[in-house]
Amino acid sequence: MSGFERIIGHEPIIEHLKNAVKHEKVSHAYIFSGEEGAGKRMLAAAFAQTLQCSEKGLEPCGTCLSCIQAESGNQPDIIWVSHEKPNSIGVEDIREQIVGDMQIKPYSSPRKIYIIDEAEKMTIQAQNTLLKTIEEPPAYGMIFLLTTNAEIFLPTILSRCVVLNLKPVGNKKIKNFLMEEIKIPDYKADLCVAFAQGNVGKAIKLACSESFEEMKGHVIRIFRNIEGMELSDLLSALKELEQFKTNIYDYLDLSLVWFRDVLLFKVTHDANVLVFREEVSALQKHANRSSYEGLECIITAIEKVKVRLRANVNFELAIELMLLTIKENL
């Protein structure tokens, strides 16, 4: 498979892009906006490959020279803009790789397409430099901005681009893909799907991750027994949790899935709707002992930790407070 065929979900966006090609109403600037792993790179790459394909269809043919070059990352008129600084795309990056280069006509294609990944990292000065090119590009020039946060762009850039917001993909589509293509069992696919929340890239990453299984086991061990833990036990659990510090947001999302399962079982008494259904006895125990208000307090506490950690609050203090809140409300 090549082009749009390999993309799971995002049918409205794909339809929009194909219609633009079909009716020859392709814009010179697009913003693909969605969280990391949502599929921005695949959509932008497939659209660029389609526009440069020698067959001029609504899908890339996959066999012409341009398509073959695009598949290998060597199509000279599809340029992926790079940046040396990890957290910033500066004026010089834009001037050297886009503004100056766009004055040179395409080597072998009808267009020159510039794709800026992580475009939210552009400085204000870089955005202003790019704006001049977006306002008056040569007829063959196109710019794709890939971002997790389109709101960070200047209003003048937003007004001159077609903004495509990626929506979560349906759980059933992701689950079928994981089971058919990655060959994981039903129960594991359910967990990955619940955890990914419509993000295909995240679901695939989890399905292939050994550390994810380790995190899952740790979450189960802690929350299965947390009511009976003394303060010293909680501090030991906190120390163990530091091994997952680099993936702490994934760990916290797993914790959310656990307590949403508790809440769901309290409401439905149906084990079949649970993600951690192999742990139904522990979930049932929590559900019977906890109030709706207590579970809501736990879920809020976990969400607050994510916010605090992003604000660089002390890791140990934030996690310790969360664990104490969970214990008090079970």
TORKOL-4160 file (C-alpha; in steps of 0.2 Angstrom, whole numbers, padded with zeros to 4 digits, m for minus):
330
<pt num="1" X="0000" Y="0000" Z="0000"/>
<pt num="2" X="0005" Y="0018" Z="m0003"/>
<pt num="3" X="m0001" Y="0035" Z="m0001"/>
<pt num="4" X="m0018" Y="0037" Z="0007"/>
<pt num="5" X="m0022" Y="0019" Z="0007"/>
<pt num="6" X="m0011" Y="0015" Z="0022"/>
<pt num="7" X="m0019" Y="0029" Z="0033"/>
<pt num="8" X="m0031" Y="0023" Z="0046"/>
<pt num="9" X="m0046" Y="0034" Z="0048"/>
<pt num="10" X="m0046" Y="0053" Z="0044"/>
<pt num="11" X="m0058" Y="0050" Z="0030"/>
<pt num="12" X="m0065" Y="0068" Z="0029"/>
<pt num="13" X="m0048" Y="0075" Z="0028"/>
<pt num="14" X="m0043" Y="0063" Z="0014"/>
<pt num="15" X="m0059" Y="0067" Z="0005"/>
<pt num="16" X="m0056" Y="0085" Z="0006"/>
<pt num="17" X="m0038" Y="0083" Z="m0001"/>
<pt num="18" X="m0044" Y="0072" Z="m0015"/>
<pt num="19" X="m0058" Y="0084" Z="m0020"/>
<pt num="20" X="m0045" Y="0098" Z="m0020"/>
<pt num="21" X="m0034" Y="0088" Z="m0032"/>
<pt num="22" X="m0050" Y="0083" Z="m0043"/>
<pt num="23" X="m0057" Y="0100" Z="m0045"/>
<pt num="24" X="m0039" Y="0108" Z="m0046"/>
<pt num="25" X="m0042" Y="0119" Z="m0031"/>
<pt num="26" X="m0027" Y="0115" Z="m0021"/>
<pt num="27" X="m0021" Y="0129" Z="m0009"/>
<pt num="28" X="m0003" Y="0135" Z="m0008"/>
<pt num="29" X="m0003" Y="0132" Z="0011"/>
<pt num="30" X="m0010" Y="0119" Z="0023"/>
<pt num="31" X="m0009" Y="0117" Z="0042"/>
<pt num="32" X="m0011" Y="0099" Z="0048"/>
<pt num="33" X="m0015" Y="0100" Z="0066"/>
<pt num="34" X="m0016" Y="0086" Z="0079"/>
<pt num="35" X="m0008" Y="0078" Z="0093"/>
<pt num="36" X="0009" Y="0068" Z="0092"/>
<pt num="37" X="0006" Y="0051" Z="0083"/>
<pt num="38" X="m0011" Y="0056" Z="0076"/>
<pt num="39" X="m0005" Y="0054" Z="0058"/>
<pt num="40" X="0000" Y="0072" Z="0052"/>
<pt num="41" X="0016" Y="0066" Z="0044"/>
<pt num="42" X="0007" Y="0052" Z="0034"/>
<pt num="43" X="m0007" Y="0063" Z="0028"/>
<pt num="44" X="0006" Y="0077" Z="0022"/>
<pt num="45" X="0017" Y="0064" Z="0014"/>
<pt num="46" X="0003" Y="0056" Z="0005"/>
<pt num="47" X="m0004" Y="0072" Z="m0001"/>
<pt num="48" X="0013" Y="0078" Z="m0007"/>
<pt num="49" X="0016" Y="0061" Z="m0016"/>
<pt num="50" X="m0001" Y="0063" Z="m0024"/>
<pt num="51" X="0002" Y="0080" Z="m0031"/>
<pt num="52" X="0019" Y="0075" Z="m0038"/>
<pt num="53" X="0014" Y="0059" Z="m0045"/>
<pt num="54" X="0016" Y="0058" Z="m0064"/>
<pt num="55" X="m0001" Y="0049" Z="m0066"/>
<pt num="56" X="m0010" Y="0064" Z="m0059"/>
<pt num="57" X="m0023" Y="0054" Z="m0051"/>
<pt num="58" X="m0032" Y="0056" Z="m0034"/>
<pt num="59" X="m0020" Y="0043" Z="m0026"/>
<pt num="60" X="m0001" Y="0041" Z="m0029"/>
<pt num="61" X="0002" Y="0027" Z="m0042"/>
<pt num="62" X="0017" Y="0021" Z="m0032"/>
<pt num="63" X="0026" Y="0015" Z="m0047"/>
<pt num="64" X="0032" Y="0031" Z="m0056"/>
<pt num="65" X="0049" Y="0039" Z="m0053"/>
<pt num="66" X="0042" Y="0053" Z="m0042"/>
<pt num="67" X="0032" Y="0040" Z="m0031"/>
<pt num="68" X="0047" Y="0029" Z="m0029"/>
<pt num="69" X="0058" Y="0044" Z="m0024"/>
<pt num="70" X="0045" Y="0050" Z="m0012"/>
<pt num="71" X="0043" Y="0033" Z="m0004"/>
<pt num="72" X="0062" Y="0033" Z="m0001"/>
<pt num="73" X="0062" Y="0051" Z="0005"/>
<pt num="74" X="0072" Y="0056" Z="m0010"/>
<pt num="75" X="0060" Y="0066" Z="m0020"/>
<pt num="76" X="0070" Y="0082" Z="m0024"/>
<pt num="77" X="0054" Y="0093" Z="m0024"/>
<pt num="78" X="0047" Y="0087" Z="m0008"/>
<pt num="79" X="0057" Y="0095" Z="0005"/>
<pt num="80" X="0056" Y="0091" Z="0024"/>
<pt num="81" X="0063" Y="0106" Z="0033"/>
<pt num="82" X="0075" Y="0103" Z="0047"/>
<pt num="83" X="0081" Y="0113" Z="0062"/>
<pt num="84" X="0097" Y="0111" Z="0072"/>
<pt num="85" X="0090" Y="0118" Z="0088"/>
<pt num="86" X="0078" Y="0104" Z="0096"/>
<pt num="87" X="0066" Y="0117" Z="0103"/>
<pt num="88" X="0066" Y="0131" Z="0091"/>
<pt num="89" X="0064" Y="0134" Z="0072"/>
<pt num="90" X="0073" Y="0150" Z="0069"/>
<pt num="91" X="0073" Y="0164" Z="0055"/>
<pt num="92" X="0089" Y="0156" Z="0047"/>
<pt num="93" X="0080" Y="0139" Z="0045"/>
<pt num="94" X="0066" Y="0147" Z="0036"/>
<pt num="95" X="0077" Y="0159" Z="0025"/>
<pt num="96" X="0089" Y="0145" Z="0020"/>
<pt num="97" X="0078" Y="0131" Z="0017"/>
<pt num="98" X="0062" Y="0139" Z="0011"/>
<pt num="99" X="0063" Y="0157" Z="0006"/>
<pt num="100" X="0079" Y="0156" Z="m0004"/>
<pt num="101" X="0076" Y="0139" Z="m0010"/>
<pt num="102" X="0059" Y="0142" Z="m0017"/>
<pt num="103" X="0066" Y="0155" Z="m0029"/>
<pt num="104" X="0073" Y="0140" Z="m0038"/>
<pt num="105" X="0060" Y="0131" Z="m0050"/>
<pt num="106" X="0056" Y="0113" Z="m0047"/>
<pt num="107" X="0069" Y="0100" Z="m0053"/>
<pt num="108" X="0057" Y="0087" Z="m0060"/>
<pt num="109" X="0039" Y="0090" Z="m0054"/>
<pt num="110" X="0025" Y="0102" Z="m0056"/>
<pt num="111" X="0027" Y="0109" Z="m0038"/>
<pt num="112" X="0040" Y="0112" Z="m0024"/>
<pt num="113" X="0032" Y="0106" Z="m0008"/>
<pt num="114" X="0040" Y="0111" Z="0009"/>
<pt num="115" X="0034" Y="0102" Z="0024"/>
<pt num="116" X="0038" Y="0109" Z="0041"/>
<pt num="117" X="0036" Y="0096" Z="0055"/>
<pt num="118" X="0034" Y="0102" Z="0073"/>
<pt num="119" X="0030" Y="0119" Z="0066"/>
<pt num="120" X="0024" Y="0126" Z="0083"/>
<pt num="121" X="0042" Y="0128" Z="0087"/>
<pt num="122" X="0044" Y="0142" Z="0075"/>
<pt num="123" X="0049" Y="0158" Z="0083"/>
<pt num="124" X="0038" Y="0174" Z="0080"/>
<pt num="125" X="0052" Y="0180" Z="0069"/>
<pt num="126" X="0053" Y="0164" Z="0059"/>
<pt num="127" X="0034" Y="0165" Z="0057"/>
<pt num="128" X="0035" Y="0183" Z="0051"/>
<pt num="129" X="0048" Y="0178" Z="0038"/>
<pt num="130" X="0038" Y="0163" Z="0032"/>
<pt num="131" X="0022" Y="0174" Z="0031"/>
<pt num="132" X="0030" Y="0184" Z="0017"/>
<pt num="133" X="0032" Y="0168" Z="0007"/>
<pt num="134" X="0015" Y="0162" Z="0011"/>
<pt num="135" X="0007" Y="0179" Z="0005"/>
<pt num="136" X="0016" Y="0179" Z="m0012"/>
<pt num="137" X="0022" Y="0162" Z="m0016"/>
<pt num="138" X="0028" Y="0157" Z="m0034"/>
<pt num="139" X="0014" Y="0147" Z="m0043"/>
<pt num="140" X="0023" Y="0131" Z="m0040"/>
<pt num="141" X="0027" Y="0134" Z="m0021"/>
<pt num="142" X="0017" Y="0125" Z="m0007"/>
<pt num="143" X="0020" Y="0124" Z="0011"/>
<pt num="144" X="0013" Y="0112" Z="0024"/>
<pt num="145" X="0014" Y="0116" Z="0042"/>
<pt num="146" X="0012" Y="0101" Z="0054"/>
<pt num="147" X="0008" Y="0105" Z="0072"/>
<pt num="148" X="0002" Y="0100" Z="0088"/>
<pt num="149" X="m0005" Y="0117" Z="0092"/>
<pt num="150" X="m0011" Y="0128" Z="0078"/>
<pt num="151" X="m0016" Y="0142" Z="0090"/>
<pt num="152" X="0002" Y="0146" Z="0092"/>
<pt num="153" X="0003" Y="0153" Z="0074"/>
<pt num="154" X="0001" Y="0171" Z="0070"/>
<pt num="155" X="m0017" Y="0175" Z="0065"/>
<pt num="156" X="m0011" Y="0181" Z="0048"/>
<pt num="157" X="m0003" Y="0164" Z="0045"/>
<pt num="158" X="m0019" Y="0155" Z="0050"/>
<pt num="159" X="m0030" Y="0166" Z="0039"/>
<pt num="160" X="m0019" Y="0161" Z="0023"/>
<pt num="161" X="m0019" Y="0143" Z="0026"/>
<pt num="162" X="m0031" Y="0129" Z="0025"/>
<pt num="163" X="m0032" Y="0122" Z="0042"/>
<pt num="164" X="m0035" Y="0103" Z="0044"/>
<pt num="165" X="m0039" Y="0097" Z="0061"/>
<pt num="166" X="m0036" Y="0078" Z="0064"/>
<pt num="167" X="m0049" Y="0070" Z="0074"/>
<pt num="168" X="m0048" Y="0054" Z="0085"/>
<pt num="169" X="m0049" Y="0038" Z="0075"/>
<pt num="170" X="m0063" Y="0026" Z="0079"/>
<pt num="171" X="m0058" Y="0012" Z="0092"/>
<pt num="172" X="m0065" Y="m0002" Z="0081"/>
<pt num="173" X="m0054" Y="0003" Z="0067"/>
<pt num="174" X="m0038" Y="0004" Z="0078"/>
<pt num="175" X="m0042" Y="m0012" Z="0086"/>
<pt num="176" X="m0044" Y="m0021" Z="0070"/>
<pt num="177" X="m0028" Y="m0014" Z="0063"/>
<pt num="178" X="m0018" Y="m0019" Z="0079"/>
<pt num="179" X="m0025" Y="m0037" Z="0079"/>
<pt num="180" X="m0024" Y="m0040" Z="0060"/>
<pt num="181" X="m0007" Y="m0031" Z="0056"/>
<pt num="182" X="0003" Y="m0032" Z="0072"/>
<pt num="183" X="m0005" Y="m0048" Z="0078"/>
<pt num="184" X="m0008" Y="m0044" Z="0096"/>
<pt num="185" X="m0022" Y="m0053" Z="0105"/>
<pt num="186" X="m0039" Y="m0046" Z="0109"/>
<pt num="187" X="m0037" Y="m0041" Z="0127"/>
<pt num="188" X="m0020" Y="m0032" Z="0123"/>
<pt num="189" X="m0028" Y="m0023" Z="0108"/>
<pt num="190" X="m0042" Y="m0017" Z="0120"/>
<pt num="191" X="m0030" Y="m0009" Z="0132"/>
<pt num="192" X="m0020" Y="m0001" Z="0118"/>
<pt num="193" X="m0035" Y="0007" Z="0111"/>
<pt num="194" X="m0042" Y="0013" Z="0127"/>
<pt num="195" X="m0025" Y="0020" Z="0131"/>
<pt num="196" X="m0022" Y="0028" Z="0114"/>
<pt num="197" X="m0039" Y="0037" Z="0114"/>
<pt num="198" X="m0040" Y="0038" Z="0095"/>
<pt num="199" X="m0022" Y="0041" Z="0092"/>
<pt num="200" X="m0016" Y="0027" Z="0079"/>
<pt num="201" X="0002" Y="0031" Z="0081"/>
<pt num="202" X="0001" Y="0030" Z="0100"/>
<pt num="203" X="m0009" Y="0013" Z="0099"/>
<pt num="204" X="0004" Y="0006" Z="0088"/>
<pt num="205" X="0019" Y="0011" Z="0099"/>
<pt num="206" X="0010" Y="0004" Z="0114"/>
<pt num="207" X="0006" Y="m0013" Z="0105"/>
<pt num="208" X="0025" Y="m0015" Z="0101"/>
<pt num="209" X="0032" Y="m0009" Z="0118"/>
<pt num="210" X="0039" Y="m0020" Z="0131"/>
<pt num="211" X="0040" Y="m0006" Z="0143"/>
<pt num="212" X="0021" Y="m0004" Z="0141"/>
<pt num="213" X="0018" Y="m0021" Z="0148"/>
<pt num="214" X="0030" Y="m0018" Z="0162"/>
<pt num="215" X="0021" Y="m0001" Z="0166"/>
<pt num="216" X="0004" Y="m0010" Z="0166"/>
<pt num="217" X="0010" Y="m0023" Z="0178"/>
<pt num="218" X="0016" Y="m0010" Z="0190"/>
<pt num="219" X="0000" Y="0000" Z="0189"/>
<pt num="220" X="m0010" Y="m0016" Z="0193"/>
<pt num="221" X="0001" Y="m0021" Z="0208"/>
<pt num="222" X="0000" Y="m0004" Z="0216"/>
<pt num="223" X="m0018" Y="0000" Z="0214"/>
<pt num="224" X="m0024" Y="m0018" Z="0218"/>
<pt num="225" X="m0017" Y="m0016" Z="0235"/>
<pt num="226" X="m0016" Y="0003" Z="0238"/>
<pt num="227" X="m0030" Y="0003" Z="0252"/>
<pt num="228" X="m0019" Y="m0008" Z="0264"/>
<pt num="229" X="m0003" Y="0002" Z="0261"/>
<pt num="230" X="0006" Y="0011" Z="0275"/>
<pt num="231" X="0015" Y="0027" Z="0272"/>
<pt num="232" X="0031" Y="0018" Z="0271"/>
<pt num="233" X="0023" Y="0006" Z="0257"/>
<pt num="234" X="0018" Y="0022" Z="0247"/>
<pt num="235" X="0035" Y="0029" Z="0248"/>
<pt num="236" X="0042" Y="0013" Z="0242"/>
<pt num="237" X="0030" Y="0013" Z="0228"/>
<pt num="238" X="0035" Y="0031" Z="0224"/>
<pt num="239" X="0053" Y="0025" Z="0223"/>
<pt num="240" X="0048" Y="0011" Z="0211"/>
<pt num="241" X="0039" Y="0023" Z="0200"/>
<pt num="242" X="0054" Y="0033" Z="0196"/>
<pt num="243" X="0059" Y="0020" Z="0184"/>
<pt num="244" X="0045" Y="0026" Z="0173"/>
<pt num="245" X="0049" Y="0044" Z="0175"/>
<pt num="246" X="0053" Y="0046" Z="0156"/>
<pt num="247" X="0036" Y="0039" Z="0152"/>
<pt num="248" X="0027" Y="0046" Z="0166"/>
<pt num="249" X="0012" Y="0053" Z="0156"/>
<pt num="250" X="0009" Y="0036" Z="0149"/>
<pt num="251" X="0010" Y="0029" Z="0166"/>
<pt num="252" X="m0003" Y="0041" Z="0172"/>
<pt num="253" X="m0014" Y="0038" Z="0157"/>
<pt num="254" X="m0014" Y="0019" Z="0162"/>
<pt num="255" X="m0019" Y="0024" Z="0180"/>
<pt num="256" X="m0033" Y="0034" Z="0173"/>
<pt num="257" X="m0039" Y="0019" Z="0163"/>
<pt num="258" X="m0039" Y="0008" Z="0179"/>
<pt num="259" X="m0050" Y="0021" Z="0189"/>
<pt num="260" X="m0061" Y="0024" Z="0174"/>
<pt num="261" X="m0064" Y="0005" Z="0174"/>
<pt num="262" X="m0068" Y="0006" Z="0193"/>
<pt num="263" X="m0081" Y="0019" Z="0189"/>
<pt num="264" X="m0088" Y="0010" Z="0174"/>
<pt num="265" X="m0090" Y="m0006" Z="0184"/>
<pt num="266" X="m0099" Y="0004" Z="0198"/>
<pt num="267" X="m0111" Y="0010" Z="0185"/>
<pt num="268" X="m0114" Y="m0005" Z="0174"/>
<pt num="269" X="m0108" Y="m0020" Z="0185"/>
<pt num="270" X="m0103" Y="m0027" Z="0168"/>
<pt num="271" X="m0085" Y="m0035" Z="0167"/>
<pt num="272" X="m0086" Y="m0036" Z="0148"/>
<pt num="273" X="m0085" Y="m0017" Z="0146"/>
<pt num="274" X="m0069" Y="m0016" Z="0156"/>
<pt num="275" X="m0051" Y="m0013" Z="0149"/>
<pt num="276" X="m0043" Y="m0022" Z="0164"/>
<pt num="277" X="m0056" Y="m0035" Z="0164"/>
<pt num="278" X="m0044" Y="m0049" Z="0169"/>
<pt num="279" X="m0043" Y="m0039" Z="0186"/>
<pt num="280" X="m0062" Y="m0038" Z="0188"/>
<pt num="281" X="m0061" Y="m0044" Z="0206"/>
<pt num="282" X="m0050" Y="m0030" Z="0212"/>
<pt num="283" X="m0060" Y="m0017" Z="0201"/>
<pt num="284" X="m0076" Y="m0024" Z="0209"/>
<pt num="285" X="m0069" Y="m0022" Z="0227"/>
<pt num="286" X="m0064" Y="m0004" Z="0223"/>
<pt num="287" X="m0081" Y="0000" Z="0215"/>
<pt num="288" X="m0090" Y="m0007" Z="0230"/>
<pt num="289" X="m0080" Y="0003" Z="0243"/>
<pt num="290" X="m0078" Y="0019" Z="0234"/>
<pt num="291" X="m0091" Y="0033" Z="0231"/>
<pt num="292" X="m0094" Y="0042" Z="0215"/>
<pt num="293" X="m0087" Y="0058" Z="0222"/>
<pt num="294" X="m0071" Y="0049" Z="0228"/>
<pt num="295" X="m0068" Y="0041" Z="0211"/>
<pt num="296" X="m0071" Y="0058" Z="0203"/>
<pt num="297" X="m0058" Y="0065" Z="0215"/>
<pt num="298" X="m0045" Y="0052" Z="0211"/>
<pt num="299" X="m0047" Y="0055" Z="0192"/>
<pt num="300" X="m0046" Y="0073" Z="0195"/>
<pt num="301" X="m0030" Y="0071" Z="0205"/>
<pt num="302" X="m0022" Y="0061" Z="0191"/>
<pt num="303" X="m0026" Y="0074" Z="0178"/>
<pt num="304" X="m0019" Y="0087" Z="0190"/>
<pt num="305" X="m0002" Y="0078" Z="0191"/>
<pt num="306" X="0000" Y="0079" Z="0172"/>
<pt num="307" X="m0003" Y="0097" Z="0172"/>
<pt num="308" X="0009" Y="0100" Z="0187"/>
<pt num="309" X="0023" Y="0090" Z="0180"/>
<pt num="310" X="0021" Y="0099" Z="0163"/>
<pt num="311" X="0024" Y="0115" Z="0174"/>
<pt num="312" X="0040" Y="0107" Z="0181"/>
<pt num="313" X="0033" Y="0104" Z="0199"/>
<pt num="314" X="0044" Y="0093" Z="0209"/>
<pt num="315" X="0041" Y="0075" Z="0203"/>
<pt num="316" X="0041" Y="0066" Z="0220"/>
<pt num="317" X="0030" Y="0078" Z="0228"/>
<pt num="318" X="0017" Y="0078" Z="0214"/>
<pt num="319" X="0016" Y="0059" Z="0213"/>
<pt num="320" X="0016" Y="0057" Z="0232"/>
<pt num="321" X="0001" Y="0069" Z="0234"/>
<pt num="322" X="m0008" Y="0059" Z="0220"/>
<pt num="323" X="m0005" Y="0042" Z="0229"/>
<pt num="324" X="m0011" Y="0049" Z="0245"/>
<pt num="325" X="m0026" Y="0056" Z="0237"/>
<pt num="326" X="m0030" Y="0039" Z="0229"/>
<pt num="327" X="m0028" Y="0030" Z="0245"/>
<pt num="328" X="m0039" Y="0042" Z="0255"/>
<pt num="329" X="m0053" Y="0041" Z="0242"/>
<pt num="330" X="m0054" Y="0022" Z="0240"/>
